[in-house]
Amino acid sequence: MQGSLRDKAARGVGWSFIDNIANSGITFLVGLVLARLLTPEEYGIMAMIAIFIAVSDSIIDSGFSNALIRKVDIERIDYNTVFYFNLAVSISLYILLFFASPAISAFFREPVLVDVMRVIGFVLIVNALAIIPRTIFIRNINFKTQTKVSLIASISSGVVGIGMALSGMGVWSLVGQQLSRQLLNTVFLWGYCKWKPIFEFSGKSFKEMFGFGSKLLVSGLLDTIYKDIYYLVIGRFFTSFVLGQYTRAKQFNTIFSSNLTTVVQRVSYPVLSSIQNEPERLREAYRRVIKSTMLVTFACMLGLAAVAKPLIIILIGEKWLPAVGYLQIICFSGMLYPLHAINLNILKVKGRSDLFLKLEIIKKILAIGPIVLGIFLGIECMLWGSVLNSFVAYFLNSYYSADLINYPTVKQIKDILPTFCVSMAVAAVMWGLSFFRLSVYLLLPLQLLLGVSLAYLVYERTAFPEYLELRQVALSFLKRKS
């Protein structure tokens, strides 16, 4: 049974990682082309809308997808109840945003936001239609199908966005890319999913799942608002140019931090949920997930900070140079995101959505200070404040999760400290090369070659268990696909 679960988790991690490369990685590559065709101001306009779309998506889901994944004995009526709730809420929120768009435009002093908001708002209804099919695939730890769908949607929408940008459509090329990606994603998810809705709704089922999901809803809203409040603050108190630079820095960070976090959340939650009533096995699985995940995360994020300048100049040009400093700061807070996700998943696995909500409220109250200071002292101060808040948030998250599975914070730190030290040392050596007067086209490959070689030599020599396990999982996955 244990071997079967490990194999299932390994397949899930592998396909989920590929899925994120298809969905975000290809989109990122398309974004490199668009960044050369568009201006920072046009990216800034799209970023101004981000918080409204993200908050609306959280409300539409309302924690029901997590409730469905966690539920042991699920029935047809559960899916139908959530489906019609999601659809009704998405239509209501689109209507609200449609009529609120003039006020939002006036707040940011950007007239074009009225039309942009009313068009991109359709994505709320499109996303709502995809929730149940996606939840079914996640519940079954079937990420292979999602990978196919993401690949088709990401490539096709990329062609749409680039084509519109080449035609001189400016910010509308970003709108077209996002809308077409989500539309194709939804259409193909429905095509592969065998489930079809019928008209039925259960008040009992709704109440049961909402009791668990409502706390995750509030927690999710707080987290979404916190992550996207920077777009709101920077867009209102600075300029669309500065916001565009920050947006590009965040997108570079997303390639590693957010995607790793998504992979960990999507795979670890259903896997850990399946052994929620086996304390010893749950704790050991949880510990292995943390150690393996953070080895990869530290290496990627600290390495990204080290090569930020030549990477940005080569990929999107010197007009995006202000984004370098933002990216380097963001990397230090982003490296802890997967660790947050793993600890919070334990609260959900154990059904403690009340603690989940309590933690989100405390952390977001603490986050207000750096945001307010940033308004007066500058965006760099705001970002360094987010780094401090990320470390504080980790200690809060791990304190509560540790009590549930007897895995103390001190033990967690001891488990991940060796790989952090290795990654920090390797990144320092990589960054040290930037002091030599080298062309960025020579500097970047030298940094990457040196970093990968050093990390490989150190981990092969030290033979950390988490490294050996990751190597075995990767080899097994590659052999299975060959």
TORSEDREN-635779 format. One record per residue (C-alpha): residue in one letter; x, y, z. Coordinates in steps of 0.2 Angstrom, whole numbers, padded with zeros to 4 digits, always signed. Example, Ala and Ser with C-alpha at 12.3 -4.5 7.8 and 13.67 -1.06 7.14 Angstrom:
! TORSEDREN-635779
A+0062-0022+0039/S+0068-0005+0036/
***
This chain:
! TORSEDREN-635779
M+0000+0000+0000/Q+0014+0012+0005/G+0023+0008-0012/S+0007+0011-0021/L+0004+0028-0013/R+0022+0033-0016/D+0021+0028-0034/K+0005+0038-0036/A+0012+0053-0028/A+0028+0052-0039/R+0017+0051-0054/G+0007+0066-0048/V+0022+0076-0044/G+0029+0073-0061/W+0014+0077-0071/S+0009+0091-0060/F+0026+0099-0063/I+0025+0096-0082/D+0007+0104-0081/N+0014+0119-0073/I+0028+0121-0086/A+0014+0119-0099/N+0003+0132-0091/S+0015+0144-0083/G+0031+0140-0092/I+0025+0142-0109/T+0015+0157-0105/F+0031+0164-0097/L+0040+0161-0114/V+0026+0169-0123/G+0027+0183-0111/L+0045+0186-0115/V+0040+0189-0133/L+0026+0201-0128/A+0037+0210-0116/R+0048+0215-0131/L+0033+0220-0141/L+0023+0229-0127/T+0027+0243-0114/P+0029+0242-0095/E+0014+0254-0094/E+0003+0241-0104/Y+0008+0227-0092/G+0004+0239-0078/I-0014+0242-0084/M-0017+0223-0084/A-0010+0222-0066/M-0022+0235-0060/I-0036+0223-0064/A-0027+0208-0056/I-0034+0210-0038/F-0052+0211-0044/I-0051+0195-0054/A-0042+0186-0041/V-0054+0190-0027/S-0069+0186-0038/D-0061+0169-0042/S-0059+0165-0023/I-0077+0170-0020/I-0083+0159-0034/D-0074+0144-0028/S-0078+0147-0009/G-0067+0133-0003/F-0079+0120-0011/S-0065+0112-0022/N-0055+0109-0006/A-0070+0102+0003/L-0074+0090-0012/I-0056+0084-0013/R-0055+0081+0006/K-0072+0072+0007/V-0070+0053+0008/D-0087+0047+0002/I-0093+0059-0012/E-0109+0058-0021/R-0116+0064-0038/I-0126+0078-0030/D-0111+0085-0021/Y-0103+0089-0038/N-0120+0096-0045/T-0123+0107-0029/V-0106+0115-0030/F-0107+0117-0049/Y-0123+0127-0049/F-0117+0138-0034/N-0100+0142-0043/L-0109+0146-0059/A-0122+0158-0051/V-0109+0167-0041/S-0098+0170-0056/I-0112+0177-0066/S-0117+0189-0051/L-0099+0195-0049/Y-0097+0198-0068/I-0112+0209-0068/L-0105+0218-0052/L-0088+0221-0060/F-0096+0227-0076/F-0105+0241-0067/A-0091+0245-0056/S-0078+0247-0070/P-0080+0266-0071/A-0076+0268-0053/I-0061+0257-0054/S-0055+0266-0069/A-0057+0283-0060/F-0047+0276-0044/F-0032+0272-0055/R-0034+0287-0067/E-0034+0275-0082/P-0049+0278-0094/V-0045+0262-0104/L-0049+0251-0089/V-0067+0252-0091/D-0068+0242-0107/V-0053+0231-0102/M-0062+0226-0086/R-0079+0222-0095/V-0070+0211-0107/I-0058+0202-0096/G-0072+0199-0083/F-0079+0185-0094/V-0065+0175-0088/L-0074+0173-0071/I-0088+0163-0079/V-0076+0153-0089/N-0066+0148-0074/A-0081+0144-0064/L-0086+0131-0077/A-0069+0123-0075/I-0069+0120-0056/I-0078+0103-0055/P-0069+0095-0070/R-0052+0101-0063/T-0057+0095-0045/I-0062+0078-0051/F-0045+0076-0059/I-0036+0082-0044/R-0046+0071-0032/N-0040+0056-0043/I-0022+0063-0044/N-0024+0063-0063/F-0012+0077-0068/K-0008+0069-0085/T-0024+0074-0093/Q-0023+0092-0086/T-0005+0093-0093/K-0012+0089-0110/V-0025+0102-0108/S-0013+0115-0102/L-0001+0112-0116/I-0015+0115-0129/A-0022+0130-0120/S-0005+0139-0117/I+0002+0137-0134/S-0014+0142-0143/S-0017+0157-0132/G+0001+0162-0134/V-0001+0162-0153/V-0017+0173-0151/G-0008+0186-0139/I+0008+0187-0150/G-0002+0189-0166/M-0013+0203-0158/A+0003+0212-0151/L+0011+0211-0169/S-0005+0219-0175/G-0002+0234-0164/M-0017+0230-0152/G-0007+0234-0136/V-0015+0230-0120/W-0029+0220-0129/S-0016+0207-0134/L-0014+0203-0115/V-0033+0202-0113/G-0034+0191-0129/Q-0021+0179-0122/Q-0028+0177-0105/L-0046+0175-0111/S-0042+0163-0124/R-0031+0152-0113/Q-0045+0150-0100/L-0058+0147-0113/L-0048+0133-0121/N-0043+0126-0104/T-0061+0125-0099/V-0067+0118-0116/F-0054+0104-0116/L-0057+0099-0097/W-0075+0096-0101/G-0070+0086-0116/Y-0059+0074-0106/C-0070+0074-0091/K-0084+0060-0090/W-0094+0070-0077/K-0109+0079-0084/P-0120+0090-0073/I-0138+0087-0070/F-0150+0099-0062/E-0150+0095-0044/F-0145+0104-0028/S-0144+0098-0010/G-0145+0111+0004/K-0138+0098+0016/S-0123+0094+0005/F-0120+0113+0003/K-0121+0116+0022/E-0109+0102+0025/M-0096+0107+0013/F-0098+0126+0016/G-0095+0123+0035/F-0077+0117+0030/G-0075+0128+0014/S-0081+0145+0021/K-0066+0146+0033/L-0055+0142+0018/L-0064+0155+0008/V-0061+0169+0020/S-0043+0163+0022/G-0041+0162+0003/L-0048+0180+0001/L-0036+0187+0014/D-0021+0178+0006/T-0027+0184-0012/I-0030+0202-0006/Y-0013+0202+0003/K-0003+0195-0013/D-0012+0206-0025/I-0014+0222-0014/Y+0004+0227-0020/Y-0004+0229-0038/L-0017+0240-0030/V-0005+0251-0020/I+0008+0252-0033/G-0005+0256-0046/R-0013+0270-0036/F+0002+0278-0027/F+0015+0276-0040/T+0014+0274-0059/S+0009+0261-0072/F+0027+0261-0077/V+0033+0256-0060/L+0018+0243-0058/G+0023+0236-0075/Q+0041+0233-0069/Y+0035+0225-0053/T+0023+0214-0063/R+0038+0207-0073/A+0048+0204-0058/K+0033+0194-0050/Q+0031+0184-0066/F+0050+0179-0066/N+0048+0174-0048/T+0032+0164-0052/I+0041+0152-0064/F+0049+0144-0048/S+0041+0149-0032/S+0022+0149-0037/N+0024+0134-0048/L+0033+0124-0035/T+0020+0129-0022/T+0005+0124-0034/V+0013+0107-0037/V+0016+0104-0019/Q-0002+0109-0015/R-0011+0100-0028/V-0001+0083-0025/S+0002+0083-0007/Y-0016+0088-0002/P-0025+0073-0009/V-0011+0061-0005/L-0009+0067+0013/S-0028+0067+0014/S-0029+0049+0010/I-0018+0044+0025/Q-0026+0057+0037/N-0030+0044+0050/E-0013+0036+0051/P-0003+0048+0062/E+0014+0040+0060/R+0013+0038+0041/L+0006+0055+0039/R+0020+0063+0049/E+0034+0054+0039/A+0026+0058+0022/Y+0024+0076+0027/R+0043+0077+0033/R+0049+0069+0017/V+0038+0081+0006/I+0046+0096+0016/K+0064+0091+0014/S+0062+0086-0004/T+0052+0102-0009/M+0064+0114+0000/L+0079+0107-0008/V+0073+0111-0025/T+0065+0128-0019/F+0081+0135-0011/A+0091+0130-0026/C+0079+0138-0039/M+0075+0154-0029/L+0092+0159-0023/G+0100+0154-0040/L+0087+0166-0048/A+0092+0180-0037/A+0110+0177-0042/V+0107+0178-0061/A+0093+0191-0061/K+0102+0205-0070/P+0109+0196-0085/L+0093+0185-0086/I+0082+0200-0088/I+0093+0210-0099/I+0095+0195-0111/L+0077+0189-0111/I+0067+0205-0111/G+0079+0220-0114/E+0086+0234-0104/K+0070+0244-0103/W+0065+0231-0090/L+0081+0234-0079/P+0072+0242-0064/A+0063+0225-0062/V+0080+0217-0057/G+0081+0224-0040/Y+0062+0220-0037/L+0065+0202-0042/Q+0080+0199-0031/I+0070+0205-0016/I+0055+0195-0020/C+0065+0179-0022/F+0069+0179-0003/S+0051+0179+0002/G+0046+0168-0012/M+0057+0154-0007/L+0046+0151+0008/Y+0030+0150-0001/P+0030+0131-0004/L+0034+0128+0015/H+0019+0139+0019/A+0008+0128+0008/I+0014+0112+0015/N+0011+0117+0033/L-0006+0124+0029/N-0011+0108+0019/I-0009+0099+0036/L-0022+0110+0044/K-0034+0106+0029/V-0030+0088+0030/K-0034+0087+0048/G-0050+0097+0045/R-0044+0112+0055/S-0050+0126+0043/D-0054+0136+0059/L-0035+0137+0063/F-0032+0140+0044/L-0043+0156+0045/K-0036+0161+0062/L-0018+0161+0055/E-0023+0170+0039/I-0031+0184+0049/I-0015+0186+0061/K-0003+0186+0046/K-0013+0199+0036/I-0014+0210+0051/L+0005+0209+0053/A+0007+0213+0034/I-0002+0230+0035/G+0013+0239+0042/P+0026+0236+0028/I+0012+0240+0015/V+0009+0257+0023/L+0027+0261+0025/G+0030+0257+0007/I+0017+0270+0002/F+0028+0283+0010/L+0046+0276+0009/G+0046+0267-0008/I+0042+0251-0016/E+0059+0243-0010/C+0054+0245+0008/M+0037+0237+0004/L+0046+0222-0003/W+0058+0220+0011/G+0044+0221+0023/S+0036+0206+0013/V+0052+0196+0016/L+0051+0199+0035/N+0032+0195+0035/S+0036+0179+0025/F+0048+0172+0039/V+0036+0177+0053/A+0022+0168+0043/Y+0032+0152+0042/F+0034+0151+0061/L+0016+0154+0064/N+0011+0141+0051/S+0023+0128+0057/Y+0018+0131+0075/Y+0000+0126+0073/S+0004+0112+0060/A+0017+0104+0071/D+0005+0102+0086/L-0006+0092+0075/I+0006+0079+0069/N+0020+0080+0082/Y+0033+0088+0070/P+0040+0104+0079/T+0046+0119+0070/V+0064+0117+0077/K+0064+0099+0069/Q+0058+0106+0052/I+0072+0119+0052/K+0085+0106+0056/D+0078+0096+0042/I+0079+0110+0029/L+0094+0120+0035/P+0108+0109+0027/T+0100+0112+0009/F+0097+0130+0013/C+0116+0132+0017/V+0121+0123+0001/S+0110+0133-0010/M+0115+0150-0001/A+0134+0146-0004/V+0131+0141-0022/A+0121+0156-0026/A+0134+0167-0018/V+0148+0160-0029/M+0136+0162-0044/W+0133+0180-0039/G+0151+0183-0037/L+0154+0181-0055/S+0145+0197-0059/F+0159+0207-0052/F+0169+0203-0067/R+0167+0214-0082/L+0159+0201-0093/S+0146+0202-0107/V+0129+0197-0100/Y+0129+0184-0114/L+0144+0176-0107/L+0140+0179-0089/L+0123+0171-0088/P+0129+0154-0095/L+0144+0154-0084/Q+0134+0157-0069/L+0122+0143-0073/L+0135+0131-0077/L+0145+0135-0061/G+0129+0134-0051/V+0123+0117-0057/S+0140+0109-0057/L+0143+0115-0039/A+0126+0109-0033/Y+0128+0092-0041/L+0145+0089-0034/V+0140+0094-0016/Y+0124+0084-0016/E+0132+0069-0024/R+0146+0070-0011/T+0135+0073+0004/A+0121+0061-0002/F+0107+0069+0008/P+0092+0057+0008/E+0080+0070+0001/Y+0092+0072-0014/L+0094+0053-0017/E+0075+0052-0016/L+0072+0066-0028/R+0085+0058-0040/Q+0076+0041-0039/V+0059+0049-0042/A+0066+0058-0057/L+0074+0043-0065/S+0059+0032-0062/F+0048+0045-0070/L+0059+0047-0085/K+0061+0028-0087/R+0042+0026-0087/K+0040+0039-0100/S+0054+0032-0111/
***
